[in-house]
């Protein structure tokens, strides 16, 4: 509604009231806003959806594992003295930390836990073969072997475990089983392993 200049006080007062009742159309620029709704004609921007975080897969349960201690060197030496070729990491990949390790003699079992940037990783070593340790476990799908000959071991058997990765390697009289969130992470640990007698000074 276009307003004309008022002439005389009475007419001016009437026009003021009329302008207020009409929402002051003449003084308000056209912004595309519906006065009755009070919202802009532009659609509100949608907030970006969050990427769902994968739920960590629980490791294979071999039973009541040995108690883990941050300082694990003595436990590794006890396992070695019991004729277990005890595998420990030499130099861990960047960003990894060792939670600790533990050993029990009966039944013989060497156990270590690690934290990697991608999640938790565990090492279990016990007498027998990979088939004996894992043959009856559910949820395992065999995948291609991982050849670590260049890192001093050889081909590791590999499985998918509900999206996580399991690697196993048979030593003389025992098997080493590694579990973690993905192949790259678990392989990083496998590449670093040496017998405790050969690994030199270890963390802890």
C-alpha positions in Angstrom: 0.0 0.0 0.0 1.5 3.4 -1.0 1.1 6.2 1.5 1.0 9.9 0.4 2.3 12.8 2.5 -0.3 13.8 5.1 -1.8 17.3 5.1 -3.0 18.4 8.5 -2.6 16.8 11.9 -5.8 14.7 11.8 -5.0 13.2 8.5 -1.5 12.5 9.5 -2.6 10.6 12.7 -5.0 8.5 10.7 -2.4 7.6 8.2 0.0 6.6 11.0 -2.6 4.2 12.4 -3.4 2.8 9.0 0.3 2.2 8.2 0.7 0.4 11.5 -2.3 -1.8 10.8 -1.1 -2.7 7.3 2.3 -3.7 8.6 4.0 -0.5 7.3 4.2 -1.9 3.7 5.8 1.3 2.3 8.8 1.3 4.6 9.6 -2.4 4.6 11.7 -3.7 1.7 10.6 -6.8 -0.2 12.6 -9.6 1.3 10.5 -12.5 0.3 9.3 -13.0 3.8 5.7 -13.8 4.5 4.7 -11.5 7.4 2.1 -13.9 8.5 4.5 -16.8 8.7 7.6 -15.1 9.9 9.9 -17.4 7.9 12.2 -16.9 5.0 11.4 -18.2 1.5 14.8 -19.9 1.5 14.9 -23.5 2.8 17.0 -23.9 5.9 20.3 -25.6 5.3 20.5 -29.2 6.4 23.1 -30.1 8.9 25.6 -32.7 7.6 24.8 -36.2 8.7 27.3 -37.9 10.9 29.2 -41.0 9.7 28.3 -43.9 11.8 31.2 -45.4 13.8 31.8 -49.1 13.4 31.2 -51.1 16.5 34.4 -52.8 17.6 34.3 -56.6 17.2 34.9 -58.6 20.4 38.1 -60.8 20.0 37.8 -64.5 19.9 37.4 -65.9 23.4 40.0 -68.5 24.2 39.0 -68.6 27.9 40.4 -66.8 31.0 43.5 -65.3 29.6 46.6 -64.6 31.7 46.6 -61.5 33.8 48.2 -58.6 31.9 50.9 -56.4 33.5 52.4 -53.3 32.0 55.9 -54.6 32.7 55.9 -57.9 30.9 59.6 -58.8 30.4 59.8 -61.2 33.3 56.6 -63.0 32.1 58.1 -63.4 28.7 61.3 -64.8 30.2 59.2 -67.4 32.2 57.5 -68.4 29.0 60.8 -68.8 27.2 62.2 -70.9 30.0 59.2 -73.2 29.6 60.4 -73.8 26.0 57.8 -71.6 24.4 59.2 -69.6 21.5 57.7 -66.4 22.9 56.9 -63.8 20.3 57.1 -60.1 21.3 57.2 -56.9 19.2 60.5 -55.3 18.4 59.5 -51.8 17.3 55.8 -51.1 17.2 54.2 -49.0 14.4 53.8 -45.3 15.0 51.0 -44.4 17.4 50.8 -47.8 19.1 51.1 -48.4 22.8 51.6 -51.7 24.7 49.0 -52.3 27.3 51.0 -55.2 28.7 51.5 -58.9 28.6 51.1 -62.0 30.8 51.9 -65.7 30.9 50.5 -68.8 32.5 52.3 -72.1 32.5 49.3 -74.5 32.8 47.7 -74.5 30.3 50.6 -72.7 28.6 49.5 -69.4 27.3 51.3 -66.2 26.3 49.0 -63.1 26.0 49.7 -59.5 25.0 47.4 -56.5 24.5 48.0 -53.3 22.4 46.3 -50.1 21.5 46.6 -48.9 17.9 45.2 -45.7 16.3 42.5 -47.9 14.7 41.6 -49.9 17.8 42.7 -52.7 20.1 44.9 -55.6 19.1 45.7 -58.8 21.0 48.3 -61.5 20.7 47.7 -65.0 21.9 50.3 -67.8 21.8 49.6 -71.3 22.9 50.7 -74.9 22.1 49.3 -76.6 19.1 48.5 -75.4 15.6 46.2 -72.6 14.2 43.7 -75.3 13.1 43.6 -76.6 16.7 43.2 -73.1 18.2 40.7 -71.8 15.7 39.1 -74.8 14.0 36.0 -74.9 16.2 35.6 -71.1 16.5 32.5 -69.6 14.9 32.3 -66.5 12.8 35.5 -67.0 11.0 35.8 -66.8 7.2 39.1 -67.8 5.6 40.7 -65.2 3.3 44.0 -65.1 1.4 47.2 -65.8 3.4 49.5 -62.9 4.2 53.1 -63.6 3.2 55.6 -62.1 5.7 58.7 -63.9 4.5 60.5 -60.6 4.1 59.9 -60.0 7.8 61.4 -63.2 9.0 58.4 -65.5 9.4 56.5 -66.7 6.4 52.9 -67.1 5.2 50.3 -66.3 7.9 46.8 -67.8 7.7 44.1 -65.2 7.7 40.4 -64.9 8.5 37.7 -62.3 8.5 35.9 -62.2 11.9 32.7 -60.2 11.5 34.7 -57.4 9.8 37.8 -57.7 12.1 41.0 -59.5 11.0 42.6 -62.6 12.5 46.1 -63.8 11.5 47.8 -67.0 12.7 51.3 -68.4 12.3 52.5 -71.8 13.4 55.9 -72.0 15.1 57.6 -75.0 16.4 55.2 -76.5 18.9 52.9 -73.4 19.2 50.8 -71.0 17.2 50.6 -67.2 17.4 47.1 -65.7 16.9 46.8 -61.9 16.3 43.4 -60.1 16.3 42.6 -56.5 15.4 40.2 -54.2 13.6 41.6 -54.6 10.1 44.3 -56.3 8.0 46.7 -53.3 7.8 46.7 -52.9 11.6 47.2 -56.6 12.4 49.8 -57.0 9.8 51.7 -54.0 11.4 52.0 -56.0 14.6 52.9 -59.3 12.8 55.8 -57.5 10.9 57.3 -56.4 14.2 57.3 -59.8 16.0 60.5 -61.6 17.0 61.2 -64.3 19.5 61.8 -62.8 22.9 65.4 -64.2 23.0 66.2 -62.2 19.8 64.2 -59.1 20.3 66.7 -57.2 22.5 65.4 -54.7 25.0 61.7 -54.5 25.0 59.2 -51.9 26.1 58.3 -52.5 29.7 
